[in-house]
Amino acid sequence: MKGVSGCGGGWVVMEELQESLSDKGLTVSSVPEKGRCLFTTRDFSPGEVIICEEAYVSVPNKSSAKCERCFTSTNLKKCSACHVVYYCGNTCQKSDWKLHRVECKALSKVGKERIKSITPSIRLMVKLYLRSKLQDEKVIPITVMDNYNLVESLVSHMTDIDEKQLVLYAQMANLVNLILQWPEINVKEIAENFSKFSCNAHTICDTELKPLGTGLYPVVSIINHSCLPNSVLIFEGRMAVVRAVQHIPKGTEVSISYIEMAGSTATRQKALKEQYLFSCTCIRCIKLGQHDDIQESAVLEGYRCKDKRCSGFLLRDPGNKGFTCQLCGLFRDKQEIKNIVNEIQSLSEKASFSLSYGYKKDASVMYKMIEKLQLKLYHQLSIYLMRTWENLLKILMELQDWKEALKYCRLTIPVYQRVYPECHPLLGLQYYTCGKLEWWLGETEEAYRSLARAAEILRITHGTNTTFMKELFVKLEEARAEFSYKISSKGEDY
Ligand SMILES: C[S@@+](CC[C@H](N)C(=O)[O-])C[C@H]1O[C@@H](n2cnc3c(N)ncnc32)[C@H](O)[C@@H]1O
């Protein structure tokens, strides 16, 4: 397909992209074990924006209705023609019109029953083809950072995926074909593009990292993964913004994390292999199987010693009858563990069921029972306990039980500090929640400290200009002023 400058080919596109990136202090190079990589050609300081990119195409997820353009959930009106897409007002509808006009026509022809089976991925693919056609026809302008050739350059891993996945992609491609009804369409190419989505598309999140949708960002997609990344990807609306989280010297590869980092090396490796089809060899992953790494994964995902006073970690005994504490030597029977795990499992199902029916109080009681059982089984720094505390925090916030919510928020912090890098947005956001709860509960000094920690991290990951960050700075200033006032009126030396 079509070269950006009219003389065809990805080479011209790449040259132009390199030129545009060089103005930003960046360059693309290829290395055999990773493919394309983004490198810096100058130093970047913590918090500095490395690259911003608008989505080539994006779709909101299906969790609730959202504006097609800005992903807001308020003041929505459904498109009266296709009955699929929502807009929050004229501005969003107008700016999306060129693309939606053609998508709307295509969707309007699809039967009511089939419309229900159209997933966000299918819509993303339909939009991808429509956008590239509109750019071909010069209805939508082509720019260096906004063209289909960049999509063509994305890695697809078509030769690495299994038969079952290929069949699924082929079925999805047929559905796209059915919607578009283009006689010249290449179904094999659509299937390959689904494979590209799988290892290149990004989940678009709000400022608090709640997922809103999916987008394709072909330039940001050049950035490779590290489990100890030097950069972070955040979204400002639909705009992808990559910021340095540490000082990045000239000549360094820019890296972000593709996955949830809370997990042992083996868990992270599994996630990367399954979705992105590579084995990570980053500075954390090369430690796989070493003593420290075994201990770390036993603490994060393994069982605790049966003796409550012992802080040892357990390893499977050679006879596979149970686990032995590596500190005091105490044996823990496999069946005893299995019984507790089964109890937790059944309670988790009941808690999710209660939540799905809006019985939050019941759900909180069940999660507290789960917590009790998990404390018998896992370490204080266990990922499983962390997830239970997160669930309890969320439910208790919704129930406006601030005191209990704060208790669980505080419990998560040491686990977050262990599983996330020092400057990770989730750690910053958790400090922010803690600070807000402490403030509401009148714990001024603690609130000031938590909000200060939150601001320290989030000013780097989120920048300083958004409404979200301005609100945080206002709260921090309020807490600081009240804290200083308390000190001066008490005359205490803090
Ligand atoms: C979003 S793309 C990144 C850019 C890619 N290198 C390219 O050439 O287009 C994701 C793919 O890059 C490769 N990749 C990313 N991070 C990697 C890493 N740390 N080690 C090896 N391969 C990596 C994997 O093939 C993965 O599926």
The ligand as an SDF file (V2000), in Angstrom:
LIG
                    3D

 27 29  0  0  0  0  0  0  0  0999 V2000
    5.3450   -3.3740   20.3030 C   0  0  0  0  0  0  0  0  0  0  0  0
    6.5220   -4.2970   19.4470 S   0  0  0  0  0  0  0  0  0  0  0  0
    8.0110   -3.4320   19.7790 C   0  0  0  0  0  0  0  0  0  0  0  0
    8.7890   -3.0680   18.5300 C   0  0  0  0  0  0  0  0  0  0  0  0
    9.3610   -4.2260   17.7860 C   0  0  0  0  0  0  0  0  0  0  0  0
   10.6850   -4.5170   18.2900 N   0  0  0  0  0  0  0  0  0  0  0  0
    9.4150   -3.9880   16.2960 C   0  0  0  0  0  0  0  0  0  0  0  0
   10.3840   -4.3620   15.6780 O   0  0  0  0  0  0  0  0  0  0  0  0
    8.4490   -3.4460   15.7510 O   0  0  0  0  0  0  0  0  0  0  0  0
    6.5540   -5.7310   20.4590 C   0  0  0  0  0  0  0  0  0  0  0  0
    7.4520   -6.8040   19.9620 C   0  0  0  0  0  0  0  0  0  0  0  0
    8.8080   -6.3980   20.0530 O   0  0  0  0  0  0  0  0  0  0  0  0
    9.6220   -7.4630   20.5190 C   0  0  0  0  0  0  0  0  0  0  0  0
   10.1440   -7.0900   21.8510 N   0  0  0  0  0  0  0  0  0  0  0  0
    9.7090   -6.1150   22.6630 C   0  0  0  0  0  0  0  0  0  0  0  0
   10.4480   -6.0340   23.7690 N   0  0  0  0  0  0  0  0  0  0  0  0
   11.3730   -6.9760   23.6790 C   0  0  0  0  0  0  0  0  0  0  0  0
   12.4330   -7.3960   24.5160 C   0  0  0  0  0  0  0  0  0  0  0  0
   12.6730   -6.8200   25.6910 N   0  0  0  0  0  0  0  0  0  0  0  0
   13.2060   -8.4260   24.0970 N   0  0  0  0  0  0  0  0  0  0  0  0
   12.9810   -9.0400   22.8990 C   0  0  0  0  0  0  0  0  0  0  0  0
   11.9940   -8.6850   22.0650 N   0  0  0  0  0  0  0  0  0  0  0  0
   11.1960   -7.6660   22.4350 C   0  0  0  0  0  0  0  0  0  0  0  0
    8.7290   -8.6890   20.5990 C   0  0  0  0  0  0  0  0  0  0  0  0
    8.8170   -9.3420   19.3650 O   0  0  0  0  0  0  0  0  0  0  0  0
    7.3570   -8.0800   20.7730 C   0  0  0  0  0  0  0  0  0  0  0  0
    6.3160   -8.8990   20.3310 O   0  0  0  0  0  0  0  0  0  0  0  0
  1  2  1  0
  2  3  1  0
  2 10  1  0
  3  4  1  0
  4  5  1  0
  5  6  1  0
  5  7  1  0
  7  8  2  0
  7  9  1  0
 10 11  1  0
 11 12  1  0
 11 26  1  0
 12 13  1  0
 13 14  1  0
 13 24  1  0
 14 15  1  0
 14 23  1  0
 15 16  2  0
 16 17  1  0
 17 18  1  0
 17 23  2  0
 18 19  1  0
 18 20  2  0
 20 21  1  0
 21 22  2  0
 22 23  1  0
 24 25  1  0
 24 26  1  0
 26 27  1  0
M  CHG  2   2   1   9  -1
M  END
$$$$
